[in-house]
Amino acid sequence: MSSLAIWQMAWRLFRRDWLSGELRLLALALVVAVTAVCSVGFLADRVSSGINDNAGQVLGADLLFESDTPIEAEVAEHAHAMALQTAKTWQFPSMVTFDKQSRLASIKVVSAGYPLKGTVTLQGAGEGDHSQNNSQNRQTVQQIPAAGTVWVDPALLAQLQASPDAPLRVGMKTLKVAGLIENEPDRNVAFVNIAPRLMMNEADLQGTGLLVPGSRVKETLMMAGDSETIGQMRQWLTARPAKGRQIIGTDSARPEIRASLDRAEQFLSLVSVLSVMIASVAIALAARRFSARHQDGLAVMRSLGATRRTILRLVAIEFLLIATFASVAGVVLGLALHYVLMYFLAGLIPAALPAVSWVPGVAGLVTGWVLAFGFSVIPVMHLSRVPPLKALRRELDVGTGRPLVAIGFGIVVWVGLLLLHTGNTTLALISAGGFIGAMLVCAAMAWIILRLLAQLRHRLVARPVLRFALAGLVNRRGMTVVQIGALTLGIMIILLLGLLRTDLLAAWQNNLPPDAPNRFLINIQEDQKPALNEMFASAGLGTPVLDPMVRGRLVKIGDKDVDPAAYESERTQRLAEREFNLSWLSQLPSSNRIASGRWLNPEAAEVSFEDDIARQLGVALNDEVTFDVAGELVTARVTSLRTVKWDSMQVNFFAILSPAILQDKPATWITAFHLPPQQAAFTQDVVSQFPNITVFDVSGILRQLQTILDSVTAAVQFLFVFTLAAGIVVLSTAFLSTQDERMYEAGLLRAMGATSRQLDQAQRSELIVIGVVSGTLAAAFAILIAQLLAVQVFDITLSTGIMPWISGILLGVIASWVGGKMALRTVKNTPPLLILRSAD
C-alpha cells in the first residue's frame, strides 16, 4: 500500500473515530494538557520577564558596567550603535563643608538620563517632572539634580547641622541643597561605603576640582534595552576582561533582591511542573482506553490482509493527527486563557509586561506531541500485534501492551518534560521522585488493602450488597488498583496545589513580614550603646539588637596566600581583594541555617562562612583561614558553612568568628530595626545626637521586595486557579477511562436480576471505599511532597494541620461518587442485553 493511500485511510479512520466519539476522550485529555501547559507557559514567561524588568528598576538599568578606571569611549559608542539607552555615574568619597564643619560624603555624579529604569524618591523635592506623588512630602522624580544643586541624604545635613536648603561646599564649588534622598534605585547597601550620599549633576563635576589623574573613583556605564540586545552587549563586554571591572545584570543584582527573584521563578516553574504531571496522568489513561477500544476493529483489518507494518503506520498517523489538532487547539485556548488571566492581573502587577513570546506556543506543541506518543507508544505498538483471531473470538484478551515497559518509558519521557519545563534539576527530580514514589507506594498499599477486603467479604454473609461491592473490587483487583492510583494522583495534585497556594505562599510572605527591618545604623561606638538603647526605649522601639562588626581581609586559606589573580571569575577576584565585615556571635542568627558542619565553639578559634562565598573562594570545612584585622593576623578553623536568607533584611555577615578570637579587636556596632513611617524623625534625632552614626534607609528596597512578592503571589494564585480546574477535568477523565469495565459489570448484575436500588447501594459502597482510600493516600503524599519542596527548593518552613486529610477524604469520596454515578447512569439507560452482546 502506497504512502498516500495509507494517509488517506488514516484520515478516514480519524474522521470515523472522531464522529463516533472514540477519539474525544483522548483529544480532550490532550487539549486539557496542552491548554494547561500553554496558559501557564504564556503567563509565566511574561510574568518572569516582567519581574526581571522589575529587577532592572532595582539596578536603575538592565546592565551596569563598573570600572575603577575611566571607561573607554568605544564602550559607550558600541552601546549607542546597538540602540541601547545609556547614562553614566561616578562615585567617590569626598569631604563636604558647611559653616566651617566638614563631613565625609559618598559623592555620586550622574549624567542626563539617570536613572534609566526606576525613579529616585525625594523628600521635599524641588523643581522637576514628578511621575507620581506618593505623599505630600515624598516625590518620585525621573531626572537628575539641576546644575548648581545637589540632592543629599538627610543624615549628611544632620551631621553638618545644616538646613534643608543650605549651600554646601563640594571641593571648589558651592552647591545648593534641592532635595533629600529617600531612595535611589542603584544604591549599594553592602555597608562598604558608610558615608551618606550627595548626588550632583555631571555639569558641576569639573568645577569642583575633585577628580584629578590618579583619583580613586568608580565609573559606571548604565545601559537599558531589550533583553536580546542587552545579552549581546554583555557578551561583547565579557570578551574584553580587565582588572577592576565588573558587569552587573539582573541576574547578579543585590543578594536580597536576587533571592526573591529566584524564588519567584521557582514558584512559577512549579506551576508548569504540576501541569505536566496532570497531563501525564490524563494521557496515559486515555491512551489505554484508546488501545482497548480499537483492538476489535484492527483485528478485522488484520483478518482482511493488513500487515502489522500497515496497522502500525495507520495508528501512528491517526495519533499524529489527534496530537496535532489537539495541541493546536490547546495552544489557542492557552493563549486566550492567558489573556483572560492578564485582564485580572492588570491591576495587580505594577510593571508593564512584555509582548507575547512564541516560545511557549512551540513548547506547547512539542509537549502535546511528546505526551501523545510518549505515553501511547507501547499501547500503539501493541495494536499492531493484535491477532486476526481476535475478530472471531472477541473475548480473547490480548491486553494493552507491556505495562511495566509502558510505565518505564512514560517515566523517562515524564522526567524529561519536567526538566524541560522547569530548568531546575532539584525541583524536577523532587517532583518526579515524589510522584513516582507515590505511584509505587499507592499501588502497593492498594493491593494490600484489597487483600484485606477479600478476607472481609467472606464474613459479610448478612450484608449481601456490601459483600457484592467488595467482591467487585477484589475480582477487578488490577483495575481497582489503577482506579485508586489515578484518583490518588489526581487528588494529590489538587491538594498539593492548595498547600502551595496557601501555606507555601504564606510561608514565603512570612519571610518578609510587615515589620521587617527598614533601617540600619552602623558605626555605633561601644560607649554609645547605653545612650542609644535609651533613645530606642523612649521612642517605643524596644531594645535594639547590636551586632559587632570588624573589618578584616582574608589573606590565607590553609598555608596558601590568597591571590586574587588566581581566581578566574572577576567577581571572585574582587571578593578576594576586598575587606570583609566580620563579626563574633555566640548564637546562630535566625536568618541563617547551617548547611554543613557545626556551629562555633565560643571558646575556640573557629569561623563560620556563608556557603556561596566559601564555594567561590575555595574555602572548605576544616580549612584554616587567616584574616588581617588592623594589621594583626587572626587564624581560625572553618567549622560550618551557612545559607543566609538575604531577603529577610536582617543583619548578616559572610564570615562569623568565635568571640574568643575577635572580641578584643577594634569594632563598631550595627543594628537593623523597623521604623514606622510616623516616626521618621527618629533617625535624624539619632544622627543629631551621634553624628558619627550612619543611617541606611532601606525602606525603598523593602518596598521593591514587597512589590515583587505581591506581583508573584497574584500571578501564582491566578495560575493555580486554572491549574486546579485542569486537575479536576483530568480527574474526571481518569475515572471515565474505566467506564467500559463498569458498564459491562453493571450489565451482568442487571441480567442476573439485580435491581437499580441494589446497584446503587453496591456502587455507593464501592465508590466510598475507593474514595476514602484514595483521599487518605493523596493527603499523605501531598503533605510529604510539599514539605520536601518547602525545605529543599524554597528554603522555608511549612506547617500543615488536619485540613489536608479532611479535604483529601472528602474530595476522594466526592470525585469517586461523581465519576461512578456518571457511569451508572449510562448503564441504566442501556438495556443489559445490548451491553452483553456488545462484549461478546
ZAMARGU-4260 file (C-alpha; in steps of 0.2 Angstrom, whole numbers, plus 5000, padded with zeros to 4 digits):
<rodrens>
0) 5000/5000/5000 | 5007/5017/4995 | 5010/5031/5007 | 4997/5042/5000 | 4984/5028/5002
5) 4989/5025/5020 | 4987/5043/5024 | 4970/5043/5015 | 4965/5028/5025 | 4972/5035/5041
10) 4962/5051/5038 | 4946/5041/5035 | 4949/5032/5051 | 4952/5048/5061 | 4936/5055/5054
15) 4926/5040/5058 | 4933/5038/5076 | 4930/5057/5079 | 4912/5056/5073 | 4909/5040/5084
20) 4916/5048/5099 | 4931/5036/5101 | 4944/5050/5100 | 4935/5063/5110 | 4942/5057/5127
25) 4960/5056/5121 | 4958/5073/5112 | 4950/5080/5127 | 4964/5074/5138 | 4977/5081/5126
30) 4968/5098/5124 | 4967/5100/5143 | 4985/5095/5145 | 4992/5107/5131 | 4980/5121/5137
35) 4986/5119/5155 | 5005/5120/5149 | 5002/5134/5137 | 4992/5145/5148 | 5005/5143/5162
40) 5019/5145/5149 | 5012/5161/5141 | 5009/5169/5158 | 5024/5163/5167 | 5035/5169/5153
45) 5028/5186/5153 | 5027/5187/5172 | 5045/5181/5173 | 5051/5194/5160 | 5041/5207/5169
50) 5049/5203/5186 | 5066/5203/5178 | 5062/5220/5171 | 5057/5225/5189 | 5074/5220/5194
55) 5081/5232/5181 | 5072/5245/5191 | 5081/5240/5206 | 5098/5242/5197 | 5092/5258/5188
60) 5096/5249/5172 | 5096/5232/5163 | 5115/5231/5163 | 5129/5240/5173 | 5147/5241/5168
65) 5158/5247/5183 | 5176/5251/5182 | 5189/5258/5194 | 5197/5267/5179 | 5190/5278/5166
70) 5179/5268/5153 | 5184/5270/5135 | 5173/5280/5124 | 5172/5264/5112 | 5161/5255/5125
75) 5148/5269/5125 | 5149/5271/5107 | 5146/5252/5104 | 5131/5253/5116 | 5124/5268/5106
80) 5127/5258/5090 | 5116/5244/5097 | 5102/5257/5101 | 5104/5255/5119 | 5100/5269/5131
85) 5115/5275/5142 | 5119/5285/5157 | 5134/5287/5167 | 5138/5289/5186 | 5154/5292/5195
90) 5156/5288/5214 | 5170/5293/5226 | 5172/5299/5244 | 5175/5317/5247 | 5173/5330/5261
95) 5158/5341/5261 | 5158/5358/5271 | 5145/5369/5278 | 5149/5384/5290 | 5166/5378/5295
100) 5160/5360/5298 | 5166/5345/5287 | 5159/5328/5285 | 5164/5313/5273 | 5151/5310/5260
105) 5149/5297/5246 | 5148/5309/5231 | 5138/5302/5216 | 5139/5312/5200 | 5125/5307/5187
110) 5123/5311/5169 | 5107/5315/5159 | 5095/5301/5158 | 5099/5294/5175 | 5091/5283/5181
115) 5087/5273/5165 | 5074/5262/5175 | 5065/5266/5191 | 5065/5283/5200 | 5073/5292/5213
120) 5062/5296/5228 | 5065/5313/5237 | 5058/5321/5252 | 5053/5339/5248 | 5060/5339/5230
125) 5061/5355/5221 | 5058/5358/5203 | 5056/5343/5192 | 5044/5332/5182 | 5035/5321/5195
130) 5029/5304/5189 | 5020/5300/5205 | 5015/5309/5221 | 5016/5296/5235 | 5013/5309/5249
135) 5013/5327/5252 | 5032/5326/5257 | 5038/5312/5245 | 5040/5313/5227 | 5047/5301/5214
140) 5057/5310/5200 | 5064/5304/5184 | 5078/5317/5181 | 5094/5322/5189 | 5098/5337/5201
145) 5098/5354/5191 | 5115/5361/5188 | 5121/5371/5203 | 5111/5360/5215 | 5113/5344/5224
150) 5102/5330/5232 | 5108/5323/5249 | 5104/5310/5262 | 5096/5318/5277 | 5110/5311/5288
155) 5123/5322/5279 | 5113/5338/5284 | 5111/5332/5302 | 5129/5329/5303 | 5133/5346/5296
160) 5119/5354/5306 | 5113/5362/5290 | 5095/5367/5284 | 5086/5358/5270 | 5091/5372/5258
165) 5108/5375/5264 | 5123/5379/5252 | 5136/5365/5253 | 5154/5367/5248 | 5159/5352/5237
170) 5178/5354/5233 | 5180/5371/5225 | 5161/5373/5221 | 5146/5379/5232 | 5130/5370/5228
175) 5113/5372/5235 | 5103/5358/5243 | 5087/5355/5232 | 5081/5338/5239 | 5083/5325/5252
180) 5086/5307/5245 | 5075/5294/5252 | 5079/5280/5239 | 5089/5278/5223 | 5087/5263/5213
185) 5105/5258/5211 | 5110/5262/5229 | 5123/5250/5236 | 5118/5243/5253 | 5133/5232/5256
190) 5140/5243/5271 | 5157/5245/5262 | 5153/5264/5258 | 5147/5270/5275 | 5146/5289/5271
195) 5130/5297/5267 | 5126/5301/5249 | 5127/5318/5240 | 5121/5317/5222 | 5126/5331/5209
200) 5124/5335/5191 | 5138/5330/5179 | 5139/5348/5173 | 5146/5353/5190 | 5159/5340/5192
205) 5173/5349/5183 | 5171/5365/5193 | 5173/5355/5210 | 5191/5351/5205 | 5188/5334/5214
210) 5194/5322/5200 | 5212/5323/5195 | 5223/5310/5187 | 5225/5295/5200 | 5209/5299/5209
215) 5200/5283/5216 | 5183/5284/5208 | 5171/5271/5202 | 5164/5275/5185 | 5148/5266/5179
220) 5140/5265/5162 | 5122/5261/5164 | 5113/5253/5149 | 5095/5248/5145 | 5086/5240/5131
225) 5078/5224/5125 | 5084/5208/5133 | 5092/5201/5117 | 5102/5217/5114 | 5107/5218/5132
230) 5113/5200/5131 | 5123/5204/5115 | 5131/5219/5124 | 5135/5208/5139 | 5144/5196/5128
235) 5154/5210/5120 | 5159/5216/5137 | 5163/5199/5144 | 5175/5196/5129 | 5185/5211/5135
240) 5190/5207/5153 | 5201/5219/5163 | 5206/5221/5181 | 5195/5232/5191 | 5180/5230/5180
245) 5163/5222/5184 | 5147/5218/5174 | 5131/5218/5184 | 5114/5212/5177 | 5098/5207/5184
250) 5105/5190/5187 | 5119/5197/5198 | 5109/5210/5207 | 5110/5213/5226 | 5108/5196/5236
255) 5091/5201/5245 | 5083/5206/5228 | 5091/5191/5219 | 5084/5179/5232 | 5066/5185/5229
260) 5068/5184/5210 | 5075/5167/5211 | 5061/5161/5222 | 5048/5169/5211 | 5054/5160/5196
265) 5054/5143/5206 | 5036/5146/5211 | 5031/5149/5193 | 5041/5134/5187 | 5032/5123/5199
270) 5015/5128/5191 | 5022/5121/5175 | 5028/5105/5183 | 5011/5102/5191 | 5003/5105/5174
275) 5014/5092/5165 | 5011/5080/5179 | 4992/5082/5177 | 4995/5079/5158 | 5004/5063/5161
280) 4991/5055/5171 | 4977/5060/5158 | 4986/5055/5143 | 4992/5038/5150 | 4974/5033/5155
285) 4966/5040/5139 | 4979/5030/5128 | 4975/5014/5137 | 4956/5017/5134 | 4960/5020/5115
290) 4970/5005/5114 | 4957/4994/5122 | 4943/5000/5111 | 4952/4998/5095 | 4958/4980/5096
295) 4942/4973/5088 | 4942/4985/5073 | 4961/4982/5069 | 4959/4963/5071 | 4946/4964/5057
300) 4958/4973/5046 | 4972/4960/5050 | 4960/4946/5045 | 4957/4955/5028 | 4976/4955/5025
305) 4983/4971/5033 | 5001/4969/5038 | 5007/4973/5055 | 5018/4987/5047 | 5002/4994/5039
310) 4992/4994/5055 | 5007/5002/5064 | 5008/5016/5051 | 4989/5019/5052 | 4988/5020/5070
315) 5004/5031/5071 | 4997/5043/5058 | 4980/5044/5067 | 4989/5048/5084 | 4999/5061/5075
320) 4983/5069/5068 | 4975/5068/5086 | 4990/5076/5094 | 4992/5090/5081 | 4974/5095/5081
325) 4973/5094/5100 | 4989/5103/5103 | 4985/5117/5091 | 4968/5119/5100 | 4977/5118/5117
330) 4989/5132/5111 | 4975/5143/5105 | 4965/5140/5121 | 4980/5143/5132 | 4984/5159/5123
335) 4966/5165/5125 | 4965/5160/5143 | 4982/5169/5147 | 4974/5185/5141 | 4959/5182/5152
340) 4971/5180/5167 | 4981/5195/5161 | 4964/5205/5162 | 4963/5201/5180 | 4981/5203/5184
345) 4982/5220/5175 | 4979/5229/5191 | 4990/5218/5202 | 5006/5218/5193 | 5014/5235/5193
350) 5027/5233/5180 | 5021/5233/5162 | 5023/5215/5154 | 5032/5212/5138 | 5024/5206/5122
355) 5018/5188/5120 | 5033/5176/5115 | 5031/5162/5103 | 5042/5151/5113 | 5028/5144/5125
360) 5017/5140/5110 | 5030/5130/5102 | 5034/5122/5119 | 5015/5118/5120 | 5015/5109/5103
365) 5031/5099/5107 | 5023/5095/5124 | 5007/5089/5116 | 5016/5078/5103 | 5028/5071/5116
370) 5014/5067/5128 | 5003/5059/5115 | 5017/5047/5109 | 5027/5046/5125 | 5013/5039/5135
375) 5005/5030/5120 | 5019/5022/5111 | 5018/5005/5120 | 4999/5003/5118 | 5000/5009/5100
380) 5014/4997/5095 | 5005/4983/5104 | 4989/4986/5092 | 5000/4981/5078 | 5002/4964/5086
385) 4983/4961/5088 | 4980/4943/5080 | 4967/4941/5067 | 4958/4928/5078 | 4953/4942/5089
390) 4940/4946/5075 | 4931/4930/5078 | 4934/4927/5097 | 4931/4944/5104 | 4933/4938/5122
395) 4951/4934/5118 | 4961/4945/5130 | 4977/4952/5121 | 4980/4966/5134 | 4986/4983/5130
400) 5004/4980/5129 | 5018/4978/5142 | 5013/4988/5157 | 5030/4989/5165 | 5038/4994/5149
405) 5025/5007/5146 | 5027/5014/5164 | 5046/5014/5162 | 5046/5023/5145 | 5032/5035/5152
410) 5043/5039/5167 | 5058/5043/5156 | 5048/5055/5145 | 5039/5062/5160 | 5056/5067/5169
415) 5062/5074/5153 | 5047/5085/5151 | 5049/5091/5169 | 5067/5096/5166 | 5062/5105/5150
420) 5048/5115/5158 | 5057/5119/5175 | 5075/5121/5170 | 5078/5117/5189 | 5085/5099/5191
425) 5082/5099/5210 | 5064/5104/5208 | 5061/5092/5194 | 5069/5077/5202 | 5060/5080/5219
430) 5043/5082/5210 | 5047/5067/5199 | 5053/5056/5213 | 5039/5061/5224 | 5026/5056/5211
435) 5035/5040/5206 | 5037/5035/5224 | 5018/5040/5227 | 5013/5028/5212 | 5023/5014/5219
440) 5018/5015/5237 | 5000/5019/5232 | 4999/5003/5221 | 5007/4993/5235 | 4995/4999/5248
445) 4980/4997/5237 | 4985/4979/5234 | 4987/4976/5252 | 4970/4984/5256 | 4962/4974/5243
450) 4969/4958/5250 | 4961/4963/5267 | 4945/4967/5259 | 4945/4950/5251 | 4946/4942/5268
455) 4932/4953/5275 | 4919/4950/5261 | 4918/4932/5266 | 4912/4937/5283 | 4898/4948/5277
460) 4885/4935/5273 | 4872/4945/5281 | 4876/4961/5271 | 4874/4954/5253 | 4875/4971/5245
465) 4891/4976/5254 | 4898/4959/5250 | 4894/4961/5232 | 4903/4978/5231 | 4918/4971/5239
470) 4918/4956/5228 | 4918/4968/5213 | 4933/4977/5220 | 4943/4961/5223 | 4938/4952/5207
475) 4944/4968/5197 | 4959/4969/5208 | 4971/4976/5194 | 4958/4988/5188 | 4954/4994/5206
480) 4972/4997/5209 | 4973/5008/5193 | 4957/5017/5198 | 4964/5021/5216 | 4981/5026/5209
485) 4973/5038/5196 | 4961/5045/5209 | 4975/5047/5222 | 4987/5056/5210 | 4973/5067/5204
490) 4968/5072/5222 | 4986/5073/5227 | 4989/5086/5213 | 4974/5096/5219 | 4979/5095/5237
495) 4997/5100/5233 | 4990/5115/5223 | 4980/5120/5239 | 4995/5118/5250 | 5006/5128/5238
500) 4994/5142/5235 | 4991/5145/5254 | 5004/5138/5265 | 5020/5139/5254 | 5015/5157/5248
505) 5011/5162/5266 | 5027/5155/5272 | 5036/5165/5259 | 5027/5180/5264 | 5032/5177/5282
510) 5050/5179/5277 | 5046/5197/5273 | 5033/5202/5287 | 5026/5220/5288 | 5038/5224/5302
515) 5054/5218/5293 | 5069/5230/5297 | 5069/5245/5286 | 5083/5255/5294 | 5101/5251/5298
520) 5113/5260/5310 | 5131/5257/5308 | 5147/5265/5315 | 5140/5264/5333 | 5154/5265/5346
525) 5155/5255/5362 | 5152/5269/5373 | 5136/5275/5363 | 5127/5259/5366 | 5118/5263/5383
530) 5113/5280/5377 | 5106/5273/5360 | 5097/5260/5370 | 5088/5273/5380 | 5083/5283/5364
535) 5075/5267/5357 | 5066/5264/5373 | 5060/5282/5374 | 5053/5280/5356 | 5044/5264/5360
540) 5055/5254/5348 | 5061/5241/5360 | 5079/5237/5363 | 5090/5236/5348 | 5100/5220/5344
545) 5118/5227/5342 | 5130/5216/5332 | 5149/5219/5332 | 5157/5222/5316 | 5176/5221/5312
550) 5184/5225/5296 | 5196/5211/5290 | 5204/5205/5274 | 5206/5186/5270 | 5225/5183/5267
555) 5227/5165/5269 | 5217/5149/5266 | 5227/5134/5274 | 5245/5138/5271 | 5242/5147/5254
560) 5242/5166/5252 | 5225/5172/5244 | 5230/5179/5227 | 5215/5187/5218 | 5223/5184/5201
565) 5222/5165/5204 | 5203/5166/5203 | 5195/5165/5185 | 5179/5175/5190 | 5181/5193/5191
570) 5168/5194/5205 | 5178/5182/5215 | 5194/5192/5212 | 5185/5207/5219 | 5179/5197/5234
575) 5197/5191/5237 | 5203/5210/5236 | 5190/5217/5247 | 5189/5219/5266 | 5176/5208/5274
580) 5163/5214/5288 | 5167/5201/5301 | 5158/5198/5317 | 5158/5187/5333 | 5142/5179/5339
585) 5138/5166/5351 | 5122/5160/5343 | 5117/5157/5325 | 5107/5171/5318 | 5088/5167/5315
590) 5090/5171/5296 | 5105/5158/5294 | 5104/5140/5293 | 5119/5128/5295 | 5121/5119/5278
595) 5136/5108/5283 | 5147/5106/5299 | 5143/5113/5316 | 5140/5130/5325 | 5155/5139/5333
600) 5163/5135/5350 | 5163/5152/5358 | 5180/5147/5367 | 5189/5141/5352 | 5197/5149/5337
605) 5183/5145/5324 | 5174/5153/5310 | 5158/5150/5300 | 5157/5155/5282 | 5142/5159/5271
610) 5141/5144/5259 | 5141/5153/5242 | 5156/5164/5247 | 5166/5149/5253 | 5162/5140/5237
615) 5168/5155/5226 | 5184/5157/5237 | 5188/5139/5238 | 5186/5138/5257 | 5180/5121/5264
620) 5176/5113/5280 | 5190/5111/5292 | 5201/5123/5282 | 5212/5135/5292 | 5209/5153/5286
625) 5218/5169/5291 | 5212/5187/5292 | 5222/5203/5293 | 5212/5213/5306 | 5220/5231/5308
630) 5237/5224/5304 | 5235/5209/5316 | 5233/5191/5309 | 5219/5181/5316 | 5218/5162/5311
635) 5203/5151/5314 | 5196/5134/5308 | 5181/5133/5297 | 5168/5123/5307 | 5152/5127/5297
640) 5145/5133/5281 | 5129/5143/5282 | 5115/5148/5270 | 5108/5165/5273 | 5091/5172/5269
645) 5097/5189/5262 | 5079/5194/5259 | 5075/5194/5277 | 5083/5211/5279 | 5091/5206/5295
650) 5110/5210/5298 | 5120/5196/5290 | 5139/5193/5288 | 5149/5182/5276 | 5160/5177/5290
655) 5156/5175/5309 | 5170/5171/5321 | 5171/5164/5339 | 5170/5178/5352 | 5187/5171/5360
660) 5197/5177/5345 | 5189/5193/5339 | 5180/5202/5353 | 5196/5211/5359 | 5199/5218/5341
665) 5193/5236/5337 | 5175/5235/5332 | 5160/5246/5329 | 5142/5240/5331 | 5127/5238/5319
670) 5109/5236/5321 | 5093/5234/5310 | 5076/5239/5316 | 5059/5243/5309 | 5054/5261/5310
675) 5036/5266/5307 | 5033/5280/5295 | 5025/5291/5308 | 5042/5291/5317 | 5053/5295/5303
680) 5061/5309/5313 | 5069/5296/5325 | 5084/5293/5314 | 5088/5312/5312 | 5087/5313/5331
685) 5100/5299/5332 | 5112/5307/5319 | 5110/5324/5328 | 5115/5316/5345 | 5128/5304/5337
690) 5135/5312/5321 | 5147/5298/5318 | 5132/5285/5316 | 5127/5282/5298 | 5109/5278/5294
695) 5104/5267/5280 | 5086/5269/5274 | 5082/5253/5265 | 5063/5255/5265 | 5064/5258/5246
700) 5072/5241/5244 | 5059/5234/5256 | 5045/5241/5245 | 5054/5234/5230 | 5054/5216/5238
705) 5036/5218/5243 | 5031/5223/5226 | 5040/5208/5218 | 5032/5197/5232 | 5014/5204/5229
710) 5016/5203/5210 | 5022/5184/5210 | 5009/5180/5223 | 4995/5187/5212 | 5001/5178/5197
715) 5004/5161/5205 | 4986/5162/5213 | 4978/5165/5196 | 4989/5152/5188 | 4984/5139/5202
720) 4966/5143/5199 | 4967/5137/5181 | 4978/5123/5185 | 4966/5117/5199 | 4952/5117/5186
725) 4963/5107/5174 | 4966/5095/5188 | 4948/5092/5191 | 4944/5090/5172 | 4959/5077/5171
730) 4952/5068/5187 | 4935/5066/5178 | 4944/5060/5163 | 4954/5047/5173 | 4938/5040/5180
735) 4929/5039/5163 | 4943/5029/5157 | 4936/5014/5166 | 4918/5017/5160 | 4918/5002/5149
740) 4923/4990/5163 | 4910/4997/5175 | 4896/4996/5161 | 4900/4978/5157 | 4900/4973/5176
745) 4883/4983/5179 | 4876/4974/5164 | 4880/4957/5171 | 4872/4961/5188 | 4856/4968/5180
750) 4855/4952/5169 | 4856/4942/5184 | 4841/4951/5192 | 4849/4965/5202 | 4838/4980/5205
755) 4843/4998/5202 | 4842/5001/5221 | 4854/4986/5224 | 4866/4993/5211 | 4865/5010/5218
760) 4870/5003/5236 | 4883/4992/5229 | 4891/5006/5218 | 4889/5018/5233 | 4899/5006/5244
765) 4912/5003/5231 | 4915/5021/5227 | 4916/5026/5246 | 4929/5013/5249 | 4939/5019/5233
770) 4937/5037/5238 | 4942/5035/5256 | 4957/5025/5252 | 4962/5037/5238 | 4959/5053/5248
775) 4969/5047/5263 | 4984/5041/5252 | 4983/5058/5242 | 4984/5068/5258 | 4999/5059/5264
780) 5008/5061/5248 | 5004/5079/5245 | 5010/5084/5263 | 5026/5074/5260 | 5030/5082/5243
785) 5025/5100/5249 | 5037/5098/5264 | 5051/5092/5253 | 5048/5107/5241 | 5047/5119/5255
790) 5064/5113/5263 | 5074/5108/5248 | 5069/5121/5235 | 5061/5136/5243 | 5070/5136/5260
795) 5055/5140/5270 | 5046/5132/5285 | 5029/5124/5281 | 5017/5119/5294 | 5001/5109/5289
800) 4986/5104/5300 | 4972/5092/5299 | 4963/5101/5284 | 4973/5092/5270 | 4967/5075/5277
805) 4949/5080/5279 | 4950/5088/5262 | 4958/5073/5254 | 4945/5061/5260 | 4930/5072/5256
810) 4937/5076/5239 | 4941/5057/5236 | 4923/5052/5240 | 4915/5066/5230 | 4926/5063/5215
815) 4923/5044/5216 | 4905/5047/5218 | 4903/5059/5204 | 4913/5048/5192 | 4904/5032/5197
820) 4887/5040/5195 | 4891/5045/5178 | 4895/5028/5173 | 4880/5020/5182 | 4868/5032/5174
825) 4874/5027/5157 | 4871/5009/5161 | 4854/5012/5167 | 4849/5020/5151 | 4856/5005/5141
830) 4847/4988/5140 | 4858/4974/5148 | 4856/4963/5133 | 4864/4976/5122 | 4878/4978/5134
835) 4882/4960/5135 | 4880/4957/5116 | 4892/4971/5113 | 4905/4962/5124 | 4903/4946/5115
</rodrens>
